[in-house]
Amino acid sequence: MTFALATANEILLTVGQRLRLQRLAQGLPQRELAQMAGLSLGALRKLESSGQCSLETVVRVVQSLGLVDELEHLFGMRPAKSP
C-alpha cells in the first residue's frame, strides 16, 4: 500500500495488520502481548483488526514487540543539537 494515496482509515488498518504480523512472527499470542504491553485483550484486538486505538496503545505494543527503533525512523526523532 502506498500511504501517500491512502485514506486515514486505510493507513490505520494497515498499521494494525502490520503489528499483528509482527506479533505472529514473534510467536506471541494476543493475550501474552496484551499483558506485556499493559493493555486489555480487547484493546489489542481492536488495534489489530481495525487500527482504531490511542497513540499510547500503539507505542506500548511497539515497545513490547521490540520495535522502538521503527518509531524513531517513522517520526525522524533525532537528538537535539546543543546551542
WOJOHU-V125884 format. One record per backbone hydrogen bond with DSSP energy under -1.0 kcal/mol. NH is the residue of the N-H (numbers start at 0). CO is the residue of the C=O. E is the energy in kcal/mol with one decimal. If there is no record, write none. Layout:
nh=NH co=CO e=E
nh=NH co=CO e=E
This chain:
nh=4 co=1 e=-1.4
nh=5 co=2 e=-1.2
nh=10 co=6 e=-2.0
nh=11 co=7 e=-2.6
nh=12 co=8 e=-2.4
nh=13 co=9 e=-2.2
nh=14 co=10 e=-2.7
nh=15 co=11 e=-2.4
nh=16 co=12 e=-2.3
nh=17 co=13 e=-2.7
nh=18 co=14 e=-2.4
nh=19 co=15 e=-2.0
nh=20 co=16 e=-2.3
nh=21 co=17 e=-2.0
nh=22 co=18 e=-2.3
nh=23 co=19 e=-2.6
nh=24 co=20 e=-2.4
nh=25 co=21 e=-1.4
nh=26 co=23 e=-1.4
nh=27 co=22 e=-2.2
nh=32 co=28 e=-2.2
nh=33 co=29 e=-2.8
nh=34 co=30 e=-2.0
nh=35 co=31 e=-2.6
nh=36 co=32 e=-2.4
nh=38 co=33 e=-3.0
nh=43 co=39 e=-1.7
nh=44 co=40 e=-2.6
nh=45 co=41 e=-2.4
nh=46 co=42 e=-2.1
nh=47 co=43 e=-2.6
nh=48 co=44 e=-2.3
nh=49 co=45 e=-2.5
nh=50 co=45 e=-1.1
nh=50 co=46 e=-1.2
nh=57 co=53 e=-1.7
nh=58 co=54 e=-2.6
nh=59 co=55 e=-2.6
nh=60 co=56 e=-2.3
nh=61 co=57 e=-2.9
nh=62 co=58 e=-2.8
nh=63 co=59 e=-2.3
nh=64 co=60 e=-1.9
nh=65 co=62 e=-1.3
nh=66 co=61 e=-2.8
nh=69 co=66 e=-1.4
nh=71 co=67 e=-1.7
nh=72 co=68 e=-1.9
nh=73 co=69 e=-2.7
nh=74 co=70 e=-2.6
nh=76 co=71 e=-1.5
